[in-house]
Amino acid sequence: MVRKKTTKKPKKQPKPKPKPKPKPKLKLKPKPSPVQQQVVYGARAKKKDTTYSAKDIYVLQGLEPVRKRPGMYIGSTGIEGLHRLIYETVGNSIDEAIMGYCNEIKVSLLPKNRIRVEDNGRGIPVERHPQTKKSALETVMTTLHAGAKFGGKAYASTGGLHGVGVSAVCALSDWMRVEVCRSGSKFAQEYSKGKPKTKVEKIGKCKQTGTTVSFEPDPEIFKEIKFDLKKILNYLRQQAYLTKGVKISLCDLRTDEKSSFSFYFEGGLPSYIKYLTQGVTPRHQNIFYGLGEGNGILVEAALRYTDEYECYEESFANNIHTEDGGSHLTGFRTALTRTFNDYARKNGFLKESDENLTGEDIREGLTAVVSVKIKEPQFEGQTKAKLGNPEAKTVVEQVISETLTDFLERNPQDARSIIENCILSQKARKAAKAAKQTILRRGIMEGLALPGKLADCISRKPEESELYIVEGESAGGSSRQARDRRHQAILPLRGKILNVERARLDKILASKELRSLIIALGTAIAEDFNLDKLRYHRVILMSDADVDGSHIRTLLLTLFYRYFKPIIEKGYLYIAQPPLYRVQSGKRAEYAYTEADKSEILSEFRKVKSKEKKEVEELEKGKITGITIQRYKGLGEMNPEELWTTTMNPENRILLKVNIKNAREADRIFDTLMGDEVLPRKKFIEAYAKKVKNLDI
């Protein structure tokens, strides 16, 4: 708004009143520290009466930055960050192996949460460092961005670009000891929380060379210190496949029942592909393996197609698993799409009028691993989840295009099987697209025509809304009466849904029950999936506590894992836990969710907490009168009040949040339990039959 000029004379300002005498100063409480103060930014910020001078500038010395912000260096201080300490330490030994100076690595899990990693590499130098004036060993262990991986001579391709791997481990360890065998002598030094406790000392002689690093994580940093044997084994097995000809062993010495494992693979990536695809049917006999080099980058890749519908890809840069992919994986995918399209047109599988195969068509049923060795890797983030080198894309694309073309020409039967599968995938994709256009119209997906069987909640805020997916119409009726209409919606499903592990998307969209579920969720499906349109931030699977209920729950979990995985990853999927028993004594009734709950309630009712086991057994069999036990076989057996009290009331209910700790292991389990092959499922049942509890027959 522009103000108009005026010719009026300004009014005379009144004389200022005399300032009042200052009041005596009050004694103030000590000011909070800058961390405690809440700072407001922007136009409405108020100035704080604080000083800001050179003394307020903190310079973190040595490894203090790692201890102050451990998440920046190892990702987190949870279980994943804890295990990264092992990975970073083993990574140094792997770098020695990549360079050809090490062929054996030993990892030991010791009592008192200690880890020991040994290799027969060259050994870390111990002589005086010209810049730091300290031992080179101490410099490497206690200084950030210090190592032989920056000069480009001692290591041509390594994973330790930032020079903080083993030094971060040192910083986050309550105790660490490094022993080095080099030049016929053994040297040792100990550290605590990133600082040396002793000097580098010569402690004896040794004929071999190598480095041994032992450490104990700092409980001040890691609130839970519990090493997962299976997680470590998976990592070491993976490294052994990627570094063929190197023996990697693991010994678990934490208990009297000692165990040991060894990995050694001459086959490299093709052997890894065999391992990843075991238990599923391959679509072609020979595994593709491509090897090549360009611009100083070594490229390896292997792939195989199976009868699965999902795609599984792993990518590595200098043996570091790049979980978020990067330029090397992009180059691999580009090469795959172009090469298969060129081959299909050249050999008459695709006519001139046919559309090209898309990346989605080509990756259906694909299991692939791509690995690059690069001199100066550029990772995004310290945890190295994504490779950023643009030159890697060009080199990978060139190497894969050449080697894959040669593979297809040399193996025409394999080529035919792969191309025919890709074309079949293309047809299914088009059929699914047509189904979505006719069935899941835009208006439907926006909630304008929700399924009639859905008893929706009043609230339209996803963050406070819940969807109960209920087994059967009778349970659906009880849960409708029991629910809190403001926040809880009910969708009953009739019988067992389609096993999506054995069906493509067009078949899924043809299922009335699954269409209702997809529309109720509001997210759409496949490439149209949009998590932001999810209508409920709690999706709860509620089925009977029997074999049929477990089967239905497994079918639903398969559906969510295959087609709605972001819902699981976001933490929106839950499993309701209805009670197994109702135990009543007189007017008092308690609900038991497990066998242990039932025993505890019985003991409490009869006050036999410390009495003989025989009396409890007699009580459970009903020989002692006065107590009635009702076993719930289904949700329909509960009246609405019971269902609300035990299973749906947020104050009392028990919900299990579904999460994915290991995506590949989860994938394998779903393949085994829900796939077409009977033999793997039979072996799984035989292996775990004795561990099954609460199985109704």
KESE-59757 format. One line per field, with one value per residue (C-alpha): residue number from 1; residue in one letter; x, y, z. Coordinates in nm, 3 decimals, decimal comma. Layout:
N
seq = (NUM|...)
type = (A|...)
xx = (X|...)
yy = (Y|...)
zz = (Z|...)
END
This chain:
697
seq = (1|2|3|4|5|6|7|8|9|10|11|12|13|14|15|16|17|18|19|20|21|22|23|24|25|26|27|28|29|30|31|32|33|34|35|36|37|38|39|40|41|42|43|44|45|46|47|48|49|50|51|52|53|54|55|56|57|58|59|60|61|62|63|64|65|66|67|68|69|70|71|72|73|74|75|76|77|78|79|80|81|82|83|84|85|86|87|88|89|90|91|92|93|94|95|96|97|98|99|100|101|102|103|104|105|106|107|108|109|110|111|112|113|114|115|116|117|118|119|120|121|122|123|124|125|126|127|128|129|130|131|132|133|134|135|136|137|138|139|140|141|142|143|144|145|146|147|148|149|150|151|152|153|154|155|156|157|158|159|160|161|162|163|164|165|166|167|168|169|170|171|172|173|174|175|176|177|178|179|180|181|182|183|184|185|186|187|188|189|190|191|192|193|194|195|196|197|198|199|200|201|202|203|204|205|206|207|208|209|210|211|212|213|214|215|216|217|218|219|220|221|222|223|224|225|226|227|228|229|230|231|232|233|234|235|236|237|238|239|240|241|242|243|244|245|246|247|248|249|250|251|252|253|254|255|256|257|258|259|260|261|262|263|264|265|266|267|268|269|270|271|272|273|274|275|276|277|278|279|280|281|282|283|284|285|286|287|288|289|290|291|292|293|294|295|296|297|298|299|300|301|302|303|304|305|306|307|308|309|310|311|312|313|314|315|316|317|318|319|320|321|322|323|324|325|326|327|328|329|330|331|332|333|334|335|336|337|338|339|340|341|342|343|344|345|346|347|348|349|350|351|352|353|354|355|356|357|358|359|360|361|362|363|364|365|366|367|368|369|370|371|372|373|374|375|376|377|378|379|380|381|382|383|384|385|386|387|388|389|390|391|392|393|394|395|396|397|398|399|400|401|402|403|404|405|406|407|408|409|410|411|412|413|414|415|416|417|418|419|420|421|422|423|424|425|426|427|428|429|430|431|432|433|434|435|436|437|438|439|440|441|442|443|444|445|446|447|448|449|450|451|452|453|454|455|456|457|458|459|460|461|462|463|464|465|466|467|468|469|470|471|472|473|474|475|476|477|478|479|480|481|482|483|484|485|486|487|488|489|490|491|492|493|494|495|496|497|498|499|500|501|502|503|504|505|506|507|508|509|510|511|512|513|514|515|516|517|518|519|520|521|522|523|524|525|526|527|528|529|530|531|532|533|534|535|536|537|538|539|540|541|542|543|544|545|546|547|548|549|550|551|552|553|554|555|556|557|558|559|560|561|562|563|564|565|566|567|568|569|570|571|572|573|574|575|576|577|578|579|580|581|582|583|584|585|586|587|588|589|590|591|592|593|594|595|596|597|598|599|600|601|602|603|604|605|606|607|608|609|610|611|612|613|614|615|616|617|618|619|620|621|622|623|624|625|626|627|628|629|630|631|632|633|634|635|636|637|638|639|640|641|642|643|644|645|646|647|648|649|650|651|652|653|654|655|656|657|658|659|660|661|662|663|664|665|666|667|668|669|670|671|672|673|674|675|676|677|678|679|680|681|682|683|684|685|686|687|688|689|690|691|692|693|694|695|696|697)
type = (M|V|R|K|K|T|T|K|K|P|K|K|Q|P|K|P|K|P|K|P|K|P|K|P|K|L|K|L|K|P|K|P|S|P|V|Q|Q|Q|V|V|Y|G|A|R|A|K|K|K|D|T|T|Y|S|A|K|D|I|Y|V|L|Q|G|L|E|P|V|R|K|R|P|G|M|Y|I|G|S|T|G|I|E|G|L|H|R|L|I|Y|E|T|V|G|N|S|I|D|E|A|I|M|G|Y|C|N|E|I|K|V|S|L|L|P|K|N|R|I|R|V|E|D|N|G|R|G|I|P|V|E|R|H|P|Q|T|K|K|S|A|L|E|T|V|M|T|T|L|H|A|G|A|K|F|G|G|K|A|Y|A|S|T|G|G|L|H|G|V|G|V|S|A|V|C|A|L|S|D|W|M|R|V|E|V|C|R|S|G|S|K|F|A|Q|E|Y|S|K|G|K|P|K|T|K|V|E|K|I|G|K|C|K|Q|T|G|T|T|V|S|F|E|P|D|P|E|I|F|K|E|I|K|F|D|L|K|K|I|L|N|Y|L|R|Q|Q|A|Y|L|T|K|G|V|K|I|S|L|C|D|L|R|T|D|E|K|S|S|F|S|F|Y|F|E|G|G|L|P|S|Y|I|K|Y|L|T|Q|G|V|T|P|R|H|Q|N|I|F|Y|G|L|G|E|G|N|G|I|L|V|E|A|A|L|R|Y|T|D|E|Y|E|C|Y|E|E|S|F|A|N|N|I|H|T|E|D|G|G|S|H|L|T|G|F|R|T|A|L|T|R|T|F|N|D|Y|A|R|K|N|G|F|L|K|E|S|D|E|N|L|T|G|E|D|I|R|E|G|L|T|A|V|V|S|V|K|I|K|E|P|Q|F|E|G|Q|T|K|A|K|L|G|N|P|E|A|K|T|V|V|E|Q|V|I|S|E|T|L|T|D|F|L|E|R|N|P|Q|D|A|R|S|I|I|E|N|C|I|L|S|Q|K|A|R|K|A|A|K|A|A|K|Q|T|I|L|R|R|G|I|M|E|G|L|A|L|P|G|K|L|A|D|C|I|S|R|K|P|E|E|S|E|L|Y|I|V|E|G|E|S|A|G|G|S|S|R|Q|A|R|D|R|R|H|Q|A|I|L|P|L|R|G|K|I|L|N|V|E|R|A|R|L|D|K|I|L|A|S|K|E|L|R|S|L|I|I|A|L|G|T|A|I|A|E|D|F|N|L|D|K|L|R|Y|H|R|V|I|L|M|S|D|A|D|V|D|G|S|H|I|R|T|L|L|L|T|L|F|Y|R|Y|F|K|P|I|I|E|K|G|Y|L|Y|I|A|Q|P|P|L|Y|R|V|Q|S|G|K|R|A|E|Y|A|Y|T|E|A|D|K|S|E|I|L|S|E|F|R|K|V|K|S|K|E|K|K|E|V|E|E|L|E|K|G|K|I|T|G|I|T|I|Q|R|Y|K|G|L|G|E|M|N|P|E|E|L|W|T|T|T|M|N|P|E|N|R|I|L|L|K|V|N|I|K|N|A|R|E|A|D|R|I|F|D|T|L|M|G|D|E|V|L|P|R|K|K|F|I|E|A|Y|A|K|K|V|K|N|L|D|I)
xx = (0,000|0,146|0,085|-0,019|0,189|0,028|0,098|-0,028|0,224|0,315|0,179|0,420|0,543|0,483|0,788|0,918|0,839|1,135|1,263|1,172|1,451|1,576|1,445|1,698|1,825|1,682|1,905|1,841|1,878|2,175|2,107|2,047|2,314|2,280|2,163|1,881|1,767|1,494|1,595|1,326|1,432|1,278|1,112|0,959|1,287|1,379|1,736|1,898|2,122|2,412|2,772|2,924|3,300|3,594|3,569|3,225|3,380|3,447|3,715|3,672|4,009|4,111|3,812|3,579|3,354|3,281|3,184|2,975|2,788|2,830|2,530|2,719|2,987|2,814|2,451|2,300|2,378|2,124|2,176|2,271|2,535|2,671|2,724|2,879|3,175|3,245|3,188|3,428|3,698|3,654|3,648|4,015|4,105|3,889|4,079|4,403|4,244|4,123|4,480|4,607|4,797|4,558|4,385|4,251|4,034|3,916|3,639|3,577|3,286|3,435|3,283|3,213|3,089|3,437|3,519|3,845|3,931|4,253|4,404|4,729|4,780|5,082|5,018|4,965|5,298|5,432|5,726|5,718|5,486|5,657|5,356|5,211|5,547|5,367|5,364|5,180|4,968|4,856|4,795|4,568|4,372|4,325|4,306|4,016|4,087|4,420|4,518|4,695|4,381|4,420|4,752|4,646|4,960|4,917|4,547|4,418|4,053|3,911|3,592|3,751|3,736|3,673|3,949|3,718|3,632|3,861|3,927|3,550|3,553|3,836|3,644|3,332|3,509|3,550|3,859|4,062|4,387|4,572|4,850|5,063|5,302|5,549|5,918|5,955|5,831|5,501|5,384|5,083|4,897|4,580|4,317|4,007|3,737|3,964|4,270|4,585|4,627|4,974|5,256|5,329|5,543|5,734|5,604|5,773|5,863|5,648|5,717|5,399|5,251|4,909|4,688|4,466|4,209|4,016|3,756|3,469|3,190|3,137|2,813|2,791|2,733|2,545|2,263|2,203|2,508|2,393|2,565|2,345|2,523|2,297|2,346|2,725|2,722|2,520|2,768|3,075|2,919|2,846|3,206|3,341|3,134|3,256|3,621|3,672|3,968|3,970|3,879|3,665|3,583|3,374|3,404|3,141|3,320|3,067|2,932|3,054|2,875|3,134|3,052|3,254|3,178|3,400|3,331|3,545|3,421|3,616|3,310|3,260|2,942|2,796|2,818|2,645|2,361|2,321|2,294|2,041|1,819|1,830|1,485|1,327|1,297|1,537|1,402|1,731|2,022|2,332|2,407|2,524|2,858|3,019|3,365|3,535|3,732|3,725|3,861|4,030|3,701|3,665|3,309|3,161|2,798|2,595|2,226|1,967|1,591|1,357|0,985|0,929|0,755|0,974|1,307|1,603|1,918|2,227|2,499|2,846|3,127|3,463|3,277|3,055|2,687|2,527|2,173|2,036|2,206|2,373|2,536|2,667|2,319|2,168|2,423|2,348|1,973|2,019|2,242|1,993|1,698|1,883|2,055|1,740|1,539|1,811|1,834|1,454|1,418|1,719|1,589|1,221|1,076|0,956|0,811|0,851|0,502|0,557|0,642|0,983|1,018|1,032|1,267|0,975|0,913|1,279|1,333|1,042|1,189|1,544|1,808|2,123|2,443|2,665|2,999|3,255|3,608|3,683|3,988|3,814|3,454|3,217|2,960|2,657|2,671|2,925|2,732|2,803|2,453|2,471|2,749|2,768|3,052|2,899|3,179|3,073|2,742|2,915|3,168|2,913|2,675|2,948|3,084|2,740|2,617|2,916|2,928|2,550|2,524|2,796|2,615|2,285|2,455|2,639|2,335|2,031|1,811|1,874|1,815|1,480|1,363|1,456|1,304|0,980|0,947|0,998|0,732|0,491|0,557|0,482|0,145|0,057|0,151|-0,078|-0,361|-0,318|-0,319|-0,642|-0,793|-0,695|-0,845|-1,180|-1,199|-0,997|-1,106|-0,971|-1,292|-1,299|-0,940|-1,018|-1,280|-1,596|-1,724|-1,592|-1,683|-2,025|-1,892|-1,659|-1,792|-1,590|-1,498|-1,622|-1,276|-1,108|-0,767|-0,540|-0,320|-0,610|-0,792|-0,766|-0,873|-0,944|-0,924|-1,138|-1,179|-1,537|-1,878|-1,968|-1,650|-1,717|-2,060|-1,924|-1,639|-1,879|-2,079|-1,769|-1,572|-1,528|-1,703|-1,507|-1,170|-1,214|-1,321|-1,406|-1,351|-1,459|-1,305|-1,483|-1,271|-0,910|-0,786|-0,585|-0,224|-0,050|0,283|0,151|-0,042|0,031|-0,134|-0,412|-0,530|-0,515|-0,735|-0,986|-1,040|-1,344|-1,205|-0,869|-1,031|-1,232|-0,918|-0,722|-1,007|-1,047|-0,677|-0,692|-0,329|-0,384|-0,135|0,181|0,326|0,022|0,083|0,087|0,149|0,031|-0,322|-0,338|-0,665|-0,558|-0,227|-0,305|-0,397|-0,472|-0,503|-0,751|-0,804|-0,901|-0,643|-0,641|-0,477|-0,721|-0,678|-0,300|-0,326|-0,544|-0,304|-0,010|-0,191|-0,255|0,106|0,218|-0,008|0,125|0,488|0,466|0,242|0,220|0,567|0,593|0,301|0,510|0,827|0,642|0,520|0,148|0,075|-0,022|-0,149|-0,421|-0,380|-0,718|-0,714|-0,692|-0,879|-1,133|-1,069|-1,346|-1,366|-1,690|-1,763|-1,404|-1,291|-0,949|-0,832|-0,522|-0,335|-0,079|-0,045|0,184|-0,086|-0,336|-0,108|-0,039|-0,409|-0,491|-0,217|-0,342|-0,701|-0,616|-0,322|-0,086|0,205|0,454|0,272|0,344|0,325|0,082|-0,184|-0,160|-0,195|-0,503|-0,645|-0,589|-0,761|-1,064|-1,027|-1,035|-1,381|-1,482|-1,287|-1,413|-1,184|-1,324|-1,104|-1,181|-1,162|-1,279|-1,357|-1,722|-1,746|-1,690|-1,973|-1,908|-1,829|-1,565|-1,415|-1,387|-1,239|-0,979|-0,884|-1,002|-0,984|-0,659|-0,615|-0,619|-0,541|-0,213|-0,095|0,214|0,380|0,496|0,851|1,113|1,452|1,601|1,426|1,605|1,538|1,172|1,160|1,305|1,053|0,759|0,897|0,932|0,595|0,377|0,546|0,467|0,755|0,647|0,991|1,136|0,816|0,834|1,198|1,111|0,830|1,054|1,329|1,107|0,830|0,969|0,978|0,609|0,390|0,014|-0,070|-0,436|-0,517)
yy = (0,000|0,339|0,630|0,966|1,273|1,541|1,913|1,924|2,030|1,762|1,801|1,906|1,611|1,632|1,669|1,335|1,251|1,218|0,862|0,690|0,592|0,245|-0,025|-0,224|-0,521|-0,856|-1,157|-1,375|-1,748|-1,868|-1,844|-2,172|-2,300|-2,232|-2,590|-2,535|-2,204|-2,220|-2,002|-1,849|-1,763|-1,510|-1,170|-1,248|-1,356|-1,180|-1,082|-1,278|-1,106|-1,344|-1,295|-1,444|-1,438|-1,650|-1,859|-1,979|-2,145|-2,510|-2,706|-3,079|-3,247|-3,593|-3,825|-3,605|-3,536|-3,908|-3,935|-3,617|-3,717|-4,096|-4,114|-3,909|-4,177|-4,512|-4,427|-4,479|-4,591|-4,873|-5,232|-5,139|-4,892|-5,146|-5,404|-5,142|-5,140|-5,497|-5,414|-5,117|-5,327|-5,621|-5,372|-5,286|-5,655|-5,687|-5,395|-5,587|-5,891|-5,688|-5,569|-5,928|-5,905|-6,110|-6,446|-6,523|-6,322|-6,444|-6,284|-6,391|-6,305|-6,303|-6,287|-5,944|-5,807|-5,807|-5,859|-5,970|-5,936|-6,091|-6,090|-6,202|-5,882|-5,654|-5,512|-5,144|-4,955|-4,868|-4,636|-4,265|-4,059|-3,751|-3,518|-3,620|-3,718|-4,021|-4,384|-4,446|-4,703|-4,448|-4,192|-4,430|-4,535|-4,195|-3,942|-3,872|-3,871|-4,047|-4,355|-4,494|-4,472|-4,109|-4,121|-4,381|-4,596|-4,843|-4,900|-4,874|-4,937|-4,946|-4,873|-4,648|-4,320|-4,096|-4,240|-4,265|-4,638|-4,800|-4,468|-4,434|-4,783|-4,672|-4,360|-4,558|-4,838|-4,845|-5,059|-5,145|-5,329|-5,352|-5,602|-5,579|-5,836|-5,668|-5,706|-6,009|-5,829|-5,798|-5,455|-5,360|-5,055|-5,010|-4,733|-4,617|-4,393|-4,280|-4,201|-4,412|-4,577|-4,709|-4,638|-4,859|-5,134|-5,423|-5,732|-6,017|-6,176|-6,328|-6,498|-6,394|-6,050|-5,914|-5,708|-5,808|-5,558|-5,633|-5,394|-5,358|-5,111|-4,823|-4,869|-4,490|-4,473|-4,800|-4,849|-5,204|-5,416|-5,744|-5,886|-6,083|-6,395|-6,435|-6,073|-6,106|-6,438|-6,286|-6,000|-6,228|-6,472|-6,181|-6,058|-6,406|-6,426|-6,083|-6,163|-6,503|-6,706|-6,550|-6,760|-6,578|-6,754|-6,671|-6,819|-6,761|-6,800|-6,617|-6,934|-7,283|-7,409|-7,274|-7,265|-7,183|-7,110|-7,074|-6,925|-6,975|-6,943|-6,979|-6,906|-6,545|-6,371|-6,671|-6,872|-6,587|-6,591|-6,966|-6,900|-6,619|-6,829|-7,157|-7,307|-7,138|-7,258|-7,093|-6,995|-7,065|-7,300|-7,081|-6,791|-6,475|-6,344|-6,034|-5,899|-5,596|-5,280|-4,924|-4,591|-4,764|-4,915|-5,294|-5,418|-5,754|-5,861|-6,181|-6,252|-6,523|-6,522|-6,734|-6,808|-6,545|-6,217|-5,997|-5,843|-5,864|-5,660|-5,603|-5,353|-5,306|-5,055|-5,177|-5,455|-5,204|-5,284|-4,975|-5,034|-4,730|-4,819|-4,540|-4,473|-4,830|-4,983|-4,723|-4,815|-5,185|-5,136|-4,917|-5,177|-5,455|-5,271|-5,169|-5,505|-5,716|-5,487|-5,495|-5,875|-5,918|-5,704|-5,854|-6,208|-6,146|-6,162|-5,804|-5,675|-5,321|-5,229|-5,369|-5,148|-5,173|-5,375|-5,147|-5,178|-5,312|-5,587|-5,685|-5,693|-5,924|-6,241|-6,105|-6,177|-5,977|-5,861|-5,583|-5,495|-5,228|-5,163|-4,794|-4,594|-4,290|-4,378|-4,093|-4,215|-4,018|-4,005|-4,156|-4,485|-4,524|-4,633|-4,485|-4,448|-4,108|-4,141|-4,047|-4,222|-4,554|-4,546|-4,513|-4,790|-5,034|-4,971|-5,038|-5,354|-5,509|-5,430|-5,604|-5,908|-5,962|-5,943|-6,207|-6,425|-6,410|-6,496|-6,791|-6,924|-6,893|-7,123|-6,913|-6,598|-6,729|-6,820|-6,478|-6,277|-6,479|-6,419|-6,045|-6,036|-6,229|-5,973|-5,694|-5,851|-5,890|-5,528|-5,409|-5,631|-5,496|-5,139|-5,203|-5,358|-5,059|-4,820|-5,000|-5,107|-4,859|-4,533|-4,211|-4,125|-4,462|-4,430|-4,092|-4,253|-4,142|-4,499|-4,703|-5,074|-5,145|-5,392|-5,127|-4,979|-4,658|-4,434|-4,077|-3,919|-3,826|-3,770|-4,067|-4,012|-4,087|-4,348|-4,727|-4,997|-5,345|-5,611|-5,886|-6,251|-6,354|-6,192|-6,300|-6,148|-5,844|-5,804|-5,826|-5,586|-5,334|-5,322|-5,317|-5,044|-4,678|-4,531|-4,207|-4,364|-4,734|-4,874|-5,239|-5,431|-5,797|-6,036|-6,346|-6,659|-6,691|-6,431|-6,503|-6,609|-6,318|-6,501|-6,709|-6,440|-6,135|-5,800|-5,857|-6,162|-5,964|-5,688|-5,949|-6,059|-5,890|-5,916|-5,766|-5,488|-5,392|-5,383|-5,175|-4,923|-4,904|-4,828|-4,552|-4,585|-4,755|-5,031|-5,110|-4,809|-4,597|-4,660|-4,340|-4,370|-4,012|-4,121|-4,394|-4,334|-4,503|-4,485|-4,805|-5,103|-5,392|-5,756|-5,929|-6,302|-6,604|-6,763|-7,095|-7,253|-7,101|-6,759|-6,792|-6,891|-6,591|-6,361|-6,506|-6,447|-6,084|-6,035|-6,170|-5,917|-5,624|-5,733|-5,772|-5,479|-5,242|-5,267|-4,888|-4,931|-5,183|-4,974|-4,669|-4,871|-4,860|-5,236|-5,420|-5,761|-5,774|-6,021|-6,160|-6,364|-6,743|-6,803|-6,655|-6,773|-6,712|-6,771|-6,654|-6,303|-6,234|-6,302|-6,260|-6,300|-6,498|-6,421|-6,701|-7,032|-6,863|-6,601|-6,878|-7,055|-6,728|-6,644|-6,992|-6,973|-6,635|-6,751|-7,053|-6,886|-7,164|-6,946|-7,158|-7,492|-7,817|-7,842|-8,135|-7,915|-7,662|-7,942|-8,076|-7,725|-7,681|-8,012|-7,895|-8,144|-7,858|-7,702|-7,339|-7,218|-7,221|-7,190|-7,092|-7,143|-6,893|-7,054|-6,750|-6,382|-6,459|-6,638|-6,308|-6,069|-5,705|-5,602|-5,875|-5,796|-5,426|-5,494|-5,747|-5,664|-5,322|-5,086|-4,884|-4,883|-5,262|-5,421|-5,576|-5,491|-5,632|-5,392|-5,563|-5,474|-5,603|-5,656|-5,839|-5,785|-6,066|-6,317|-6,213|-6,255|-6,604|-6,706|-6,588|-6,778|-7,092|-7,082|-6,934|-7,038|-7,324|-7,551|-7,812|-7,955|-7,634|-7,590|-7,951|-7,907|-7,586|-7,759|-8,053|-7,820|-7,605|-7,850|-7,901|-7,525|-7,467|-7,359|-7,306|-7,484|-7,587|-7,922)
zz = (0,000|-0,102|0,131|-0,021|0,052|0,270|0,319|0,677|0,933|1,180|1,531|1,802|1,999|2,375|2,591|2,711|3,070|3,303|3,329|3,653|3,883|3,805|4,033|4,229|4,025|4,114|4,160|3,857|3,830|3,626|3,254|3,074|2,842|2,465|2,427|2,679|2,528|2,266|1,973|1,751|1,396|1,160|1,189|1,528|1,689|2,012|2,086|2,365|2,615|2,550|2,459|2,148|2,124|2,017|2,332|2,214|1,907|1,988|1,804|1,849|1,869|1,751|1,741|1,947|1,643|1,616|1,981|1,964|1,648|1,602|1,367|1,106|1,085|1,144|1,063|1,411|1,764|1,741|1,636|1,277|1,394|1,642|1,369|1,143|1,382|1,271|0,903|0,913|1,081|0,844|0,556|0,615|0,584|0,272|0,116|0,173|0,007|-0,293|-0,346|-0,333|-0,003|0,213|0,164|0,512|0,752|1,094|1,298|1,659|1,888|2,238|2,588|2,741|2,404|2,253|1,885|1,729|1,358|1,223|0,875|0,714|0,516|0,518|0,865|0,948|0,944|1,291|1,209|1,295|1,075|0,922|0,971|1,307|1,460|1,608|1,513|1,184|1,370|1,629|1,353|1,162|1,472|1,638|1,353|1,120|0,746|0,795|0,596|0,294|0,081|-0,019|-0,201|-0,458|-0,437|-0,152|-0,237|-0,593|-0,503|-0,153|0,034|0,294|0,105|0,406|0,627|0,928|0,925|1,181|1,357|1,413|1,564|1,792|1,896|1,982|2,172|2,547|2,486|2,178|2,118|1,787|1,725|1,411|1,270|1,039|0,948|1,175|1,488|1,671|1,791|2,005|2,129|2,335|2,316|2,500|2,351|2,070|2,280|2,323|2,662|2,587|2,346|2,047|2,195|2,048|2,228|2,043|1,714|1,441|1,110|0,930|0,862|0,943|1,172|1,464|1,594|1,914|2,052|2,296|2,206|2,448|2,650|2,683|2,306|2,246|2,495|2,374|2,292|2,146|1,840|1,600|1,477|1,174|1,066|1,088|0,901|0,617|0,585|0,589|0,340|0,109|0,133|0,059|-0,260|-0,367|-0,291|-0,449|-0,331|0,016|0,321|0,577|0,904|1,208|1,557|1,824|2,158|2,375|2,542|2,625|2,313|2,070|1,700|1,389|1,023|0,717|0,374|0,066|-0,292|-0,612|-0,826|-0,718|-0,837|-1,030|-0,706|-0,525|-0,780|-0,723|-0,351|-0,394|-0,624|-0,438|-0,383|-0,686|-1,045|-1,294|-1,637|-1,813|-1,753|-1,773|-1,539|-1,713|-1,590|-1,732|-1,654|-1,804|-1,738|-1,860|-1,744|-1,451|-1,328|-1,296|-1,356|-1,262|-1,295|-1,284|-1,336|-1,364|-1,429|-1,217|-1,222|-0,951|-1,034|-0,814|-0,906|-0,668|-0,735|-0,523|-0,606|-0,459|-0,490|-0,362|-0,177|0,006|-0,030|-0,185|-0,061|-0,242|-0,570|-0,759|-1,095|-1,138|-1,093|-1,328|-1,595|-1,545|-1,589|-1,895|-2,058|-1,982|-2,138|-2,453|-2,508|-2,469|-2,697|-2,963|-2,945|-2,950|-3,265|-3,438|-3,388|-3,463|-3,112|-3,151|-3,478|-3,608|-3,488|-3,137|-2,844|-2,684|-2,366|-2,064|-1,769|-1,566|-1,824|-1,830|-1,453|-1,368|-1,217|-1,232|-0,968|-1,036|-0,868|-1,003|-0,847|-0,936|-0,817|-0,852|-0,750|-0,602|-0,510|-0,433|-0,186|-0,080|0,300|0,536|0,551|0,177|0,072|-0,281|-0,537|-0,704|-0,961|-1,299|-1,489|-1,334|-1,524|-1,861|-1,796|-1,650|-1,937|-2,194|-2,026|-1,966|-2,319|-2,475|-2,246|-2,238|-2,617|-2,642|-2,383|-2,575|-2,905|-2,751|-2,560|-2,791|-2,578|-2,269|-2,473|-2,600|-2,249|-2,113|-2,399|-2,401|-2,028|-2,080|-2,353|-2,128|-1,856|-2,104|-2,191|-1,823|-1,758|-2,038|-1,911|-1,560|-1,693|-1,877|-1,563|-1,355|-1,607|-1,606|-1,240|-1,039|-1,194|-1,057|-0,878|-0,705|-0,589|-0,433|-0,213|-0,398|-0,424|-0,133|-0,121|0,028|0,284|0,432|0,755|0,741|1,032|1,075|1,088|0,760|0,919|0,832|1,137|1,375|1,163|1,180|0,937|1,077|0,807|0,958|0,869|0,791|0,797|1,154|1,297|1,080|1,239|1,594|1,523|1,362|1,684|1,904|1,726|1,801|1,496|1,515|1,441|1,355|1,017|0,952|0,627|0,643|0,391|0,277|0,306|0,198|-0,047|-0,361|-0,303|-0,477|-0,469|-0,759|-0,948|-1,162|-1,113|-1,367|-1,169|-0,845|-0,986|-1,101|-0,738|-0,581|-0,226|-0,320|-0,522|-0,214|-0,002|-0,255|-0,286|0,092|0,141|-0,120|-0,231|-0,569|-0,656|-0,855|-1,040|-0,940|-0,569|-0,363|0,011|0,067|-0,025|0,241|0,428|0,754|0,939|1,126|0,912|1,148|1,042|1,276|1,223|1,430|1,659|1,471|1,167|0,916|1,074|1,055|0,688|0,606|0,794|0,598|0,268|0,368|0,479|0,141|-0,033|0,172|0,136|-0,242|-0,336|-0,038|0,113|0,185|0,427|0,623|0,598|0,732|1,033|0,946|0,940|1,260|1,370|1,634|1,919|2,029|2,352|2,347|2,673|2,909|3,265|3,520|3,892|4,046|3,920|3,825|3,466|3,308|2,947|2,857|2,534|2,571|2,750|3,000|3,070|3,136|3,383|3,565|3,593|3,719|3,976|4,092|4,118|4,330|4,505|4,407|4,296|4,485|4,501|4,323|3,944|3,976|4,137|3,855|3,597|3,775|3,787|3,412|3,338|3,532|3,815|4,065|4,051|4,072|3,771|3,411|3,107|2,769|2,461|2,184|1,841|1,650|1,676|1,607|1,944|2,127|2,185|2,086|2,444|2,479|2,140|2,230|2,573|2,462|2,104|1,990|2,288|2,246|2,623|2,660|2,325|2,215|1,862|1,694|1,451|1,131|1,029|0,787|0,949|0,653|0,320|0,140|0,418|0,424|0,047|0,077|0,345|0,135|-0,165|0,045|0,220|-0,052|-0,378|-0,618|-0,514|-0,258|-0,165|-0,010|0,192|0,312|0,420|0,603|0,795|0,884|1,005|1,229|1,329|1,681|1,747|1,668|1,961|2,000|1,673|1,667|1,508)
END
